[in-house]
Amino acid sequence: MLKYNDTQYLSPKELAWRLNRHPNYVYLMKKAGFPMPGYRSTVEDALDWLEQNPDWRRQLDRQRASHRN
């Protein structure tokens, strides 16, 4: 049986599964500035980024609203 490792590089789909989110959540994180070089990242990096950017969704929504006007 494989044990998952928080430092293993994962695709957006795998990362979403580990975060218990839809893959679109990870793609929105990337759009909001989450670094995913080569479309790979670790759970640890994702959790650190989410902790440092608690209101990233609101900021992304504001950016969308400002582009519509």
C-alpha positions in Angstrom: 0.0 0.0 0.0 1.3 3.4 -0.9 1.5 6.1 1.7 1.0 9.6 0.5 3.6 12.2 1.2 3.0 15.9 1.7 6.2 16.7 -0.3 5.3 14.6 -3.3 4.7 16.6 -6.5 1.1 16.3 -7.6 -1.0 17.3 -10.7 -3.9 19.7 -10.1 -6.4 16.7 -10.1 -4.3 14.8 -7.5 -3.8 17.9 -5.4 -7.5 18.6 -5.5 -8.3 15.1 -4.3 -5.8 15.4 -1.4 -7.4 18.8 -0.5 -10.9 17.3 -0.8 -11.8 19.9 -3.4 -12.8 20.0 -7.0 -10.0 20.3 -9.6 -11.4 23.7 -10.6 -10.5 24.9 -7.0 -6.8 24.2 -7.7 -7.0 25.9 -11.1 -8.5 29.0 -9.5 -5.8 29.0 -6.9 -3.2 29.0 -9.7 -5.1 31.9 -11.4 -4.9 33.8 -8.1 -1.2 33.4 -7.9 -0.5 29.9 -6.5 2.8 28.8 -8.1 2.6 25.5 -9.9 5.7 25.2 -12.2 5.1 22.4 -14.6 1.5 22.1 -13.3 2.9 20.3 -10.2 2.9 21.2 -6.6 2.9 19.6 -3.1 0.1 19.5 -0.5 2.5 21.2 1.9 3.0 24.1 -0.6 -0.7 24.4 -1.2 -1.6 24.5 2.5 1.1 27.1 3.1 -0.1 29.2 0.3 -3.8 29.0 1.5 -2.7 29.9 5.0 -0.8 33.0 3.7 -3.6 34.0 1.3 -6.9 33.4 3.3 -9.0 35.8 1.2 -7.7 34.7 -2.2 -11.2 34.0 -3.5 -12.5 37.4 -2.7 -9.5 39.0 -4.4 -10.0 36.9 -7.4 -13.7 37.9 -7.5 -12.8 41.6 -7.2 -10.4 41.2 -10.2 -13.1 39.6 -12.3 -15.6 42.4 -11.4 -13.1 45.1 -12.2 -12.4 43.5 -15.7 -16.1 43.5 -16.5 -16.5 47.2 -16.0 
